[in-house]
Amino acid sequence: MMYFDYIGETKDIEMRKLYIIGIGAGNPEHVTVQAIKAMNKADVFFLLNKGESKDDLVRLRKEICERYIDDPSYRTVEIADPVRDPATPSYTSRVEEWHERRAVLYEEAIAANVGEEECGAVLVWGDPMLYDSTIRVFDRMIARGNISFDYEVIPGITSVQALAAAHKIVLNGIGESVVVTTGRRLADGQFNSAENIVVMLDGSCSFKDFPDAESDIYWGAYVGTDKEILLTGKLGEIAEHIEVARNEARERNGWIMDVYLLRRSQ
Ligand SMILES: C[S@@+](CC[C@H](N)C(=O)[O-])C[C@H]1O[C@@H](n2cnc3c(N)ncnc32)[C@H](O)[C@@H]1O
């Protein structure tokens, strides 16, 4: 924050600062120079503990901190992620309630751990603008008005970019559009006529029921990590094979993250 003193010079007023930092989708080398600079300013890192068996993901965050932060005196604070209340009937209200509870937890953790002139950071998988709630939760914290801070978002490499690079593809055909959606929405059938569809968060292999078997699918799991699996082909020919590979990999590793592009036949 800047202000002008009485002779017109600008001075910095130190204020509690938070960074939401995109760290890329699994390869520590996705981390940008801008992210490294922000990480080196942070006194404290907040880790949202989702209570999952994704040890690899926790390890990657630690590896990134150890590799890129020069002064190891930073602190880490774990925040236990609240569970969504299954009793709340609509999906949207369930997520809204969950975000509100996350906002309260962040608010308490920031107030208790980041001094007025200190800097905190949240490391977000991929990029914070894609299927991630951190920015929304921060906006809620600001709207609640109980805590003051300045915050900045540092972009990261998304899993979609990592997928496209791994397959050496452009997402769109010349002049075409790209839809980015979830497995749930794909299964609803609302994008059946889209030209290029990127699907994330698909625990049910919704591609199996996509009506155009002549589509090309470019599928990737653990993209960018040392567990990366890439498969591509005509949907009708390869869908079952992808499902089997997906199930085997999830069994082997205890978790899976996969993303794919469906490109409709012309
Ligand atoms: C909660 S979203 C987070 C997306 C993230 N913010 C991004 O920029 O990629 C999680 C979904 O991202 C995708 N994903 C994230 N990392 C991935 C990876 N390394 N390989 C494959 N898919 C990944 C999967 O579809 C997963 O279900």
The ligand as a MOL file (V3000), in Angstrom:
LIG
                    3D

  0  0  0     0  0            999 V3000
M  V30 BEGIN CTAB
M  V30 COUNTS 27 29 0 0 0
M  V30 BEGIN ATOM
M  V30 1 C -9.5460 -29.4870 -7.6690 0
M  V30 2 S -9.0130 -29.5480 -9.3310 0 CHG=1
M  V30 3 C -7.6240 -28.4950 -9.2790 0
M  V30 4 C -7.1530 -28.0320 -10.6290 0
M  V30 5 C -5.9120 -27.1700 -10.5370 0
M  V30 6 N -6.1970 -25.9040 -9.8930 0
M  V30 7 C -5.2820 -26.9090 -11.8990 0
M  V30 8 O -4.9560 -25.7450 -12.1860 0
M  V30 9 O -5.0530 -27.8590 -12.6390 0 CHG=-1
M  V30 10 C -8.3200 -31.1600 -9.3690 0
M  V30 11 C -8.4210 -31.7840 -10.7510 0
M  V30 12 O -7.3670 -31.2480 -11.5620 0
M  V30 13 C -6.8830 -32.2410 -12.4290 0
M  V30 14 N -5.4530 -32.4370 -12.1420 0
M  V30 15 C -4.7070 -31.6860 -11.2910 0
M  V30 16 N -3.4250 -32.0600 -11.3390 0
M  V30 17 C -3.3420 -33.0600 -12.2290 0
M  V30 18 C -2.2760 -33.8500 -12.7400 0
M  V30 19 N -1.0210 -33.6870 -12.3390 0
M  V30 20 N -2.5570 -34.7770 -13.6900 0
M  V30 21 C -3.8200 -34.9500 -14.1210 0
M  V30 22 N -4.8630 -34.2400 -13.6850 0
M  V30 23 C -4.6370 -33.3010 -12.7570 0
M  V30 24 C -7.7300 -33.4820 -12.1960 0
M  V30 25 O -8.8090 -33.4520 -13.1080 0
M  V30 26 C -8.1990 -33.2780 -10.7900 0
M  V30 27 O -9.3990 -33.9970 -10.5610 0
M  V30 END ATOM
M  V30 BEGIN BOND
M  V30 1 1 1 2
M  V30 2 1 2 3
M  V30 3 1 2 10
M  V30 4 1 3 4
M  V30 5 1 4 5
M  V30 6 1 5 6
M  V30 7 1 5 7
M  V30 8 2 7 8
M  V30 9 1 7 9
M  V30 10 1 10 11
M  V30 11 1 11 12
M  V30 12 1 11 26
M  V30 13 1 12 13
M  V30 14 1 13 14
M  V30 15 1 13 24
M  V30 16 1 14 15
M  V30 17 1 14 23
M  V30 18 2 15 16
M  V30 19 1 16 17
M  V30 20 1 17 18
M  V30 21 2 17 23
M  V30 22 1 18 19
M  V30 23 2 18 20
M  V30 24 1 20 21
M  V30 25 2 21 22
M  V30 26 1 22 23
M  V30 27 1 24 25
M  V30 28 1 24 26
M  V30 29 1 26 27
M  V30 END BOND
M  V30 END CTAB
M  END
